[in-house]
């Protein structure tokens, strides 16, 4: 169940970061409230995930998945640049994350 909670935490964090981009420095009310609420859910689900997943593995997996998710959202929704070097370095992060998951067993 911990992995499910980690997944929910990652999704809530991504939603919160998307809202954060739309806050314009916390000058727009709705995205500002959305940022706070999404991050509260992120912390809640993250705390549930940490009951059964090591903190180092949880943080690494959450960070790597968050990076990939935000890169895709940034590219498709916010029209940010996507270069070959970005792909290389994100791939290296993913390799490290998979390695951590494998040694956890």
Residue, then its C-alpha position, 0 to 999 in steps of 0.5 A: x500500500x505504501x507504493x500506492x500512497x507514494x504514487x498519490x504523493x507524486x501526483x499531488x506534488x505535480x499538481x501543486x507545482x503546476x499550480x505554483x507556476x500559475x500563481x504568478x508569485x502568489x498574486x493569483x488566488x485560485x492557483x495559490x490556494x491550489x498549490x497549498x492544498x495539493x502540497x498538503x495532500x502530497x505531504x499527507x500521502x507521503x507520510x503514509x508511504x513512509x510507514x512502509x518504504x525506506x525514506x531514502x528509496x521513497x525520496x529517490x523514487x518520488x524525485x525521479x518520477x516527479x522529474x519525469x512527470x514535470x518534464x513531460x508536463x512542462x513540454x506538453x502543457x507549458x511548451x518548455x524546451x526538450x533537448x537531447x541532453x535533458x533526456x540523457x540526464x533524466x535517464x541517468x536519474x532513472x537508472x539510479x532510481x531503478x538501482x535503488x529499488x533493486x537493492x531494496x529487495 
